[in-house]
Amino acid sequence: MLEALDAGEVRRWVAACVQSLDAHRAGIDRINVFPVADGDTGSNLLDTLRAALEALLRAPTAERVDAGAAFGVAARGALAGARGNSGVIASQLLRGMAAALRGVDAVTGPDLVAALRSGARMAAAAVSEPAPGTMLSVLDAAATAVGDDLHGVAVAAASAAAEALRRTPEQLPVLAEAGVVDAGGRGVVVLLDALVAVVAERPAALAAAAQARADELGTSLVTAREGGSDLYGYEVMYLLHDTDDPAADRLRDELDRLGDCVSVVGDGDGLWTVHVHCNDIGAAIEAGIDAGRPRRIRVARFADTTPAEPQRYSRDRAVVAAVRGEDLAELFVAEGVAVLRVGAAEPDPYALLEVITGTAAAHVTVLPGDTGLMSVADEAAIRAVAGGQDVVVVPCASPVQALAAIAVHDPRRRSGDDVVAMAEAAAATRRGEVVVAEADGITWVGPCAAGDVLGFADGEVVLIEPGPAGPEALTRAAVGVVERMLAAGGELVTAVVGQTAPAGLTEAVARHLRQERPDADLATHRGGQTDSVVLFGVE
């Protein structure tokens, strides 16, 4: 459980928002009946958050050294890439959060409370005529969350938002008539659910939490898509430069006379985003010219049918693993896994990204082979998500945990359910290891010298066999590690044998099991890894 969000975690949250919105885009679009039934709220929110993530990925390191700075970069990216009224509101939510967090290194519970309140206020200020029962109502409810710990505040905000979303049909007759909740408010709940998942450090919780929320809200989330607006037939958006606050106020008044759903909002640094639903496109653009210098002008006609997206992916899902050891890599390949073979040098996230995108799969589960590969997997996943793929990293501290995840992988299940099953299998597998100490040191069980044999269980040294690291010392250590791990129970021991393992090591482990634990089975694989003599997994 995270106690605070640093700049890296802020970026993970934005990536999680993109991932979750991508999964729920079609459902949100289907229930979009207010302020106009244009069926694009989910798509607009997704495009806006993708712009925020792209800005974070492209920003120089100096611009995202702390959490507050990272929020600022995301807010500027969201504003520049905002789509639709919902996208503008989302950009202002991020801008308000950034303003409250300016100079904050890591976001704690009280920081998040202040950020949500600031974000809700700035989002409300972006709409010229706010109405109850919209995403602004849901944001206001989320901003009532209080607490001292980060997780508690995130959960409280998500729960309050979900409750406010349920009430939106009571506040807007058009929602009640259509039998739906507000589409923009649904998007807010998706964003907050993603925040809860990131704070809880449960990557697989994204799909599970989102599906649970959808089930909880019931069938009222689905309705047939309706036609265009009877009053205003066009949506006009553009970015505005070379203007000031008085000119922006005059522009807002002029657009209010031309149409509705007006927002004229700035990033505080000279860039403004303009949005209006109207019939007179030329007048809306001319008003922008009078106020400043418009660019990136976009016009959409509500009556037009959006063409279907071309199929980007040739398969539904894939599993990718990053592992050390040629034999271990072949073991994963035999199970149908796309593999990045990691050598002695630190791997490049872009190499793993190439493997992920090379699968041509819409949904990809990534299994890092050890804790040293987790950051590489996270970085590659964030960049793949920014490109439109649905990528989830299942935490694996050892190849034996990745093997356990693969053992339960079932492509016939829904992707979210399959990821949950793989994550649970990995987490339930205890890991052990036998290595040779490279230098003198102090461990939990006493001092060790270079050349001693160390036995690990779940990341902690549990035994030391004095060197030199000959066959007998290595074998005793392997048997000792298995014995200690099985003291807590277990039915299956998996051994992954490294290049330096002596002959007879696994046979000695098998004899020990037959004599002392006949109820436990042994599965042996040749891994070929050079950084450990043998790896063990107990399930």
Salt bridges, closest charged atoms under 4 A:
GLU9 OE2 - ARG12 NH1 3.34
ASP22 OD1 - ARG25 NH2 3.52
ASP22 OD1 - ARG50 NH2 3.91
GLU54 OE2 - ARG58 NE 2.39
GLU63 OE1 - ARG76 NH2 3.82
GLU163 OE1 - ARG166 NH1 2.92
GLU163 OE2 - ARG167 NH1 3.69
ASP193 OD1 - ARG213 NH2 2.74
GLU216 OE2 - ARG166 NH2 2.55
GLU216 OE1 - ARG213 NH1 3.56
GLU235 OE2 - HIS275 NE2 2.78
GLU235 OE2 - HIS277 NE2 3.62
ASP242 OD2 - ARG293 NE 3.02
ASP249 OD1 - ARG252 NH1 2.87
GLU254 OE1 - ARG257 NH2 2.67
ASP260 OD1 - HIS277 ND1 3.89
ASP304 OD1 - ARG301 NH2 2.70
GLU309 OE2 - ARG25 NH1 3.20
ASP316 OD2 - ARG317 NE 3.17
ASP316 OD1 - HIS363 NE2 3.81
GLU326 OE2 - ARG341 NE 2.91
GLU330 OE2 - ARG341 NH2 2.55
ASP370 OD2 - ARG324 NE 2.82
ASP378 OD2 - ARG12 NH2 3.50
GLU379 OE1 - ARG11 NH2 2.45
GLU379 OE2 - ARG383 NE 2.84
ASP390 OD2 - HIS363 ND1 2.75
ASP410 OD1 - ARG412 NE 3.00
ASP417 OD2 - ARG414 NE 3.15
ASP418 OD2 - ARG317 NH1 3.98
ASP418 OD2 - HIS409 ND1 2.61
ASP418 OD1 - ARG413 NH2 2.82
GLU465 OE1 - ARG476 NE 3.12
GLU472 OE1 - ARG476 NH1 3.96
ASP519 OD1 - ARG517 NE 3.06
